[in-house]
Amino acid sequence: MKTRSILQIIAAVALLAVSACKKENIIPDPDPTPTAKTYTMSLTAVRSSLDTKALSDEGGTIKASWSAGDEVAVYNRTRNAALTGKLKAGGAGESATLSGEVTGIVSAGDVLDLSFQSRDFSGQDGTLAYIAAHCDYAAASVTVKGIDAGDKIAVQESGAVFNSQQAIVKLTLRESDGSPVSGGVSSLTVNAGGTDIAVSPAAAADVLYVAVPAVSSGSVSLRAVDPNGAPRSYVMKDATFAGGKYYEIEAPMDCVVSSDSELLAANKSGVPKVLLGADIRMTGKASVEVSGSLCIEMGGHSITAADGRIFFVGKETSLTLSGPGTLQDGRADQGGAIFNEGTLTLTDIRFSGNAADQGGAVYNEGTLNLSGTLVAADNTDGNGAPANLYLAGGTVITVTGPLGEETRIGISAAGSGIFTSGFSDFNASADPAAFFIPDDPEFTVTLESGEAKLVSSLSYEYTVTAEKTYANQQALLEETGYDLSAAKTILPTLFPKRNTPVRAISYTYKSVDPQGNPAELSALIYIPESALDGSKALTGISLTSHGTMASAAECPTMRVQFEGALAWRNYAIVMPDYYGFGATADRPQGYLDAENTAHNSIDAYLAAVQLLKDRNVEIPDRLYSFGYSQGGFNAMANLKYVTEHPELGIRFDKVMCGGSPFDVELTWNLYTDGTFRNSLAFVPMTLVSINETKQLNIPYDRLFKGDLLAHWQDWILSKQYTTTQISNLLSPDPEHPAAIADILHEGLIAGTGAAYDAVISVARSYSLVSGWTPPADTRILLFHSKEDETVPYANLASMTTYLESLGIHEGTAPGSYTIYEGNYGGHINAVVYFVLNTVSGW
């Protein structure tokens, strides 16, 4: 019998009589020269140990009893000889009568050793039943009192007390964090007293019973393997297992891996913590796709890739690497060592010799936590350029502790801006540039609001070509020549500081032509004098795109624009000349070329920012993209461009578009079917622009006919005439106005032929109602008069339908769109209402 904590040896011996023998029948003196004979023996046996064929765990207490037929061997210790034959238990219970015949030499006074089972601990299956049947080793000794005339041996003791010679241990296997070993183990090896004991359960289990030899203050080790092949180990130091005792032990098993197969198995098993026991080299393209939550203590070791990435951390999974340790030689398109979509936590980790087009060390799309000393400075892209840690999609590094003095992390991101969270919380007096080094030399790292910020270090070149100051808003408006008498009463309300001076600065800057070749373009910026002299900070900047122009004399650097009046809202108004105007007036214009025009406009904005910085103007955070007609189309194109080029780090708070031909193919179809008579000039302008700037080389007799075919170079390409003048040239007789079919080739009207196919393909590529997704942090304002006779109102529906298909809905918050529509008159008259509806919110 025993308690839960330890088996209590049954000490009391049952005082049962040996078979009755009369004193006179006892032979007092042994034969001086005994010979081998067959004897009978019968004695009472009591088990003071726990181990018999009938072992059971009752609430943690091991019950022991004899079973009928249990066999006991007899050994004559005095004569150092085994007796043949066995004694058998005559019944079952805590005590039993052992009887039988044995053959050998026995004399009075001899000490006989009685043993049950043999000392064999092999082949265990982790159950008490197996131990009872195969591993029960109990022993007792008795002294021969005498032998009667019938060769029956009598012993001096009243009975034989059998003592177990091994301990039984109930092992409850735990993970290192105390949780159950998920799925159990399929094999266990116990080394006790220098003996390896193999335990092979019939089914994987986390609770096993093991019979072990007695151990006194020794080391006992456990080595296990789970069904996936993940190893576990545990060492008990100064362990004592006494024979006949029962022990219950909870063993926190460490998962120590020394090969890639063991690491993969540990990940598959969901081991909460893995310890590296050696440097690991991955084989082939094997990669650890993290399953659940994986925590690895590197222990100073390395993991080396063979021909692929080392870790992939998917959504809803996490990987924690604690060093010191190194990940090296990983290869992938993104994330040479680690691609993270979930949660990645790194402490004291080094990345070396990894390569990927983005993020040679780490490509991050999820949560990234860093602390300690981290080094990722010699990882590269496919061309050998620095590519270390890449932050995609606006993700940031969460600094969760102090960074070590030797931390050096090459950093790049989808855009510029703040890229840490919690940096100064743990590194209060540190300069982030000491830890983070931009992979792209065109960027630098600075400290802003306690966080690390990636900023462009490029100095955008510009050359100022002219400057002019307008004493007040009225002076600028009078120079435009527009009749704004209808807005006379509202102007003081919209522009309360309209009597302060504003300066117009013309400049040239570097960009590209429609073929992508370097080109120098021109632009103009209107800015309050108060911002230039530092007396008042700017409220914002508006990248403002002008409407359709056909004459080179109409562009912003050649003629004052009414949009310049918006500077009196305390904004800097940046107005680029489109390609083909201003500094590039000698080249065909890129009419409705969304990609190239937006590229030029963004470069104009960046050059303007550099100009303002050079004049010590503080750059505001607020940035708008604004325009009407073709200008509204280009305002939306600007948003598309910065969305597709996040590396620029440009974000628009609002995009305001009025009367805009967003759907170029739709507009073409409505123009060529004759619905919009005011399109007479715009269609040939579009065709000349596409044919010349896209180098389609379509013969013009496949595009035009009549007078237009004869004069297209003078009327269109020369840019000598305004759109109104071109319309008059195309339709000189008011009594008999020309139709679109009178000037275009029949194939274009019918929508057939190679020329039509080439033109409509380009028109589709210009359209802004497919192939991109506006960002969620920008508000879009759309204005269109239902009475617009120049730009089809259907463009508004085409754009809103597209936005709705993307999950962008009408509203007033960022990530939504707002519609201003109504009967505001024709295309030209409606521009005043567009300005009034949008600028009031600046």
Residue, then its C-alpha position, 0 to 999 in steps of 0.5 A: m500500500k502507498t500514499r499518492s506522493i510515495l509508496q508506503i511499504i507494507a511493514a506488517v508481516a502476516l503471522l501465518a503458520v508454516s505447515a504443522c511440524k512436530k519438534e521431534n520430526i525436525i532433523p537438528d543436524p545437517d548431513p555433513t556431506p549433503t547431496a542434491k535432492t528434491y525438496t518441498m517448500s511451503l511458506t507464507a509470502v507477504r508483498s511489502s512492495l507495490d509491484t505485482k501482476a495486479l498493479s492499479d492506480e487508484g487516485g494516485t495510490i498504487k495497489a499491489s497484490w499477488s496473483a494465483g500462479d505467480e512463480v518465485a525462483v529460489y537461490n541458495r546464497t550460502r552455497n552460491a547455487a540456484l535451485t531448480g524448480k519454482l514456488k507458486a502462489g496458491g491464491a491472490g491477495e496481499s499475501a499468498t502461500l508459496s509452495g512447490e518442489v525445488t532441487g539442489i543442495v540445501s542444509a539447515g542454516d542455509v540462506l535462501d534468496l527468493s525472487f519474483q520476475s527478473r531484473d529486466f526493464s526493457g520493452q515497456d509500453g508506459t502502462l502499469a499492466y505491462i510493468a506488472a506482467h514483465c518488469d515486476y522484480a521483488a525479492a525476499s530471503v529466508t533461513v533454513k531451520g531444518i529439513d524433515a524426513g519427508d524432505k520438506i524444508a522448514v524456515q526460521e521465519s514465520g513468512a517471507v517478506f518480499n521487497s520490490q527492487q525497482a521504483i515505479v514512476k508516473l511521468t506527466l510530460r509537459e511543455s516547457d511552459g507547463s502546458p500539456v505536450s500536445g498530442g503526447v509522445s510516441s517514444l520515450t527513453v529514460n536513462a536511470g543509473g546509466t541504463d537506457i530504458a525504452v518506452s514505446p506506448a501503443a498510442a502517443a500519450d503524455v502520461l506514462y508509467v515507467a519501472v526504473p532501477a533504484v537510483s541514489s542522488g544520481s542524474v536521470s534524463l528523459r528523451a522523447v519524440d512526438p508523433n511529428g518527430a519533434p524531440r523533447s528532453y528533461v534532466m532530473k539532477d540529484a534524483t533518488f528513486a528507492g526500490g519499492k517506492y512510487y513517484e509522481i513527477e511532472a516533467p517540463m520537457d524542453c524541445v531542443v532541435s539540432s536539424d532542420s527536420e527537427l525544427l520543421a517537426a517542432n513547428k508542425s507540433g505547435v511546440p510553444k518554445v524551441l531551443l536550438g541545440a546546434d547550428i542548423r542548415m536547411t536542405g533544399k528549398a525547405s522553409v519553415e511556414v510557421s504554424g500557430s505560435l512559434c518561439i525559438e531561443m537561438g542560444g548563440h546558434s545560426i540557421t542557414a538557408a540552402d536555396g530558399r527563404i527560412f521563415f514564412v509568417g502567415k496571417e494569424t500566426s506569430l514567430t518570436l526569435s530570441g538571440p543571440g543568433t543569426l539567420q543567413d543566406g536566405r533567398a526569395d523574391q521578397g523577404g530573403a530570411i523572413f516574410n511576415e504577414g502575422t506577428l514577428t518579434l525579434t530580440d538580439i538577432r543578426f541577419s547576414g548574407n540574405a538576398a531578395d528584391q525587397g527585404g533581403a533580411v525581412y519583408n514585413e506586411g504585419t506586426l514587427n516588434l524589435s528590441g535588443t541588439l539587431v544587425a541587418a546591414d549586409n543583405t542585398d537585392g538581386n543586383g547586390a544593392p542594400a536590401n535589408l528590412y522592408l516595411a510594406g503597406g504603411t507598416v511600422i516597427t514597434v520598438t518594445g525595448p532598448l536597442g543595443e548600441e551595436t544595432r544597425i538595421g538597413i531600412s526601406a519602406a513603401g513610402s517615406g514618413i514615420f516608421t517606428s512606434g515606441f522608439s523614444d519610450f525606450n531610447a529617450s536620448a538616442d538618435p534613430a539614425a544611429f540604429f537605422i540606415p536607409d537602404d536607398p541613399e536618396f533617403t535619410v532617417t530623422l527624429e520626429s515626435g519621438e519616432a524614427k522618420l524616413v525622409s527623402s534626401l533628394s534635392y529636387e533641382y529647379t531654376v527660377t525664371a520669373e517672379k511677380t507680386y500681386a498687391n491684392q487678389q483683385a489685381l490678379l483677377e483683373e489680369t485674368g480677363y475673366d468676368l467674375s462680377a457674379a462672384k463679387t459679393i462672395l469673394p470677401t467672404l471666401f477670401p477675408k485676407r484678399n487685400t494682402p500680397v501674393r507672389a507668383i514664382s515661375y520655375t523650371y524643373k526636371s521630369v520626363d517626356p511621354q516616352g520616359n526620356p529626361a525633359e525640363l518642364s516649367a511650372l508656377i507657384y502662387i504663395p502669400e508673401s506672409a509665408l515667404d517672410g515667415s510672418k504666417a505659416l501656410t495652411g496648405i499646398s494645392l497642386t492645381s491643374h489647369g483646364t484644356m488649352a490649345s494655345a501655348a500662350e495660355c499656360p500658367t507660366m505665360r498667362v495668369q490663371f484665375e486659380g491663383a486667386l486661391a492663394w488668398r486662402n493662405y495656400a501655396i498654389v502649384m500650377p504646372d505647365y502640361y507637357g507641350f506648353g511652357a518650357t516644352a512648347d516646341r513639342p506636341q502636348g500630351y493631352l489626357d495622358a494621365e500617367n505622364t501628366a501626373h508624373n510631371s505634376i508630382d515632379a513640379y510639386l516636389a521641386a516647389v517644395q524644395l524651392l520653398k524649403d530653400r526660402n525657409v518656408e515651413i512645409p504644411d502637412r495639408l496637401y490637395s489635388f485640385g482642378y476643373s475640366q481637364g484639370g479635374f481629370n489630372a487632379m484624379a490622375n495625380l492621386k492615382y500616380v502617388t497611390e502607385h508610387p508609395e515610395l514618394g511618401i506623398r499623401f493627398d488629404k483631398v482631391m477635388c475634381g470638377g467637370s472631368p472626363f474620367d472615362v476617356e473611352l466613354t467621352w470619345n464615344l459620345y463625342t464621335d456620335g455627334t452628341f456634343r457639338n462643343s467637342l469639335a476642337f477636342v477630338p482632333m487635339t486628342l488624335v494629334s496628341i496620341n499619334e505624335t506623343k505615342q508615336l503611333n505613326i498613323p497616316y493622317d488621312r486615316l484620321f482626318k479629312g477635308d480642311l482639317l487634313a490639309h491644315w492639322q499641323d497649323w491649326i492643332l500642332s502649332k498651338q497658335y490657336t485657342t480651342t474656340q479659334i480651332s472650333n471656328l476654323l473647323s466650322p467657319d459658317p455659323e449657318h451651316p455648322a460642321a459636324i464631327a463626321d465632317i472632319l474625321h475619317e469614316g473608320l473612326i466614326a464607325g469604330t473600325g479599322a487599324a487606326y481606330d483600334a490603335v487610338i481607342s486602345v490608348a484612350r482606354s489606357y488614359s481612362l481613370v475608371s479601372g485598374w487602381t484603388p484610391p487610398a483609404d485616407t483621402r477624401i474625393l470631391l466630385f462636381h459636375s453640372k448636369e447642363d455641361e455641354t462640353v464634358p459629358y455628365a455621364n463621366l460622373a456616373s462612370m467614376t462613382t460606379y467604379l468607386e462603389s465597385l471598390g467599396i468606396h461609398e458616398g460620404t464626408a470622411p476620408g476614404s469616401y467621395t462627395i458629389y456636388e451635382g445640379n443644374y449649374g449651367g454650361h461647362i464654363n459657367a459652372v466653374v464658379y460654382f465648383v470653386l464656391n462648393t469646394v474652396s469653402g472647405w479649405 
